[in-house]
Amino acid sequence: MTDPATDDLEAWLDTPEPGWTWVAPPPSMAIQSFVSGDANDGRLRVRYFRPGSEAGLNAKVWFGPAAQGPPGHAHGGSMAAVLDEVMGGAAWAAGHACVAAQLTTHFRAMLPLESRCVVEARVASVEGRKVRVEATLGDGDGVVYAEGTALFIEIDPERFGDLASKAAALLGGSAKPGPA
């Protein structure tokens, strides 16, 4: 038997906003990622999209009951983890094989559990190996729950093994050779 609420949620998650293109995460990320891994645990459900002609990465996210922090609301760590993953994906989509060095999250409003949210992330600047990314997490109708900024450091894509080329292919970037 199917659950209409779950079916509706999955349909919403899988439907791109106008101008967005769906992106499948690499298989290892889809299974093992803390944020976007196994969707059956009631914590988070995430789908990734490329935003039209703009560089960056967007996501649709559902914060389930297992993401609870304050009663009835998402834990700030779950919000920060989602921002981290989408911002990192935006950097990779722009061709930067990198890892996070610094994350800053500004919480703007409490996020009710079972909310359907949109994250929009873009690379703000690149200086040598430093890649700075910005993102917002909101309801898509003007309410912003959190904003994030991050500093990522490019490293040699070979350190990521096959993940670098798979991620670049899926996200539309190219894993540029970088310093070791």
Secondary structure, DSSP 8 states (H G I E B T S, - for coil): ---HHHHHHHHHHHS--TTEEEE---HHHHHH-TTTS-GGGSSEEEEEEEETTSSSEEEEEEE-GGGBSSTTBB-HHHHHHHHHHHHHHHHHHTT--EEEEEEEEEE-S--BTT-EEEEEEEEEEEETTEEEEEEEEE-SSS-EEEEEEEEEEE--GGGGTHHHHHHHHHHT--------
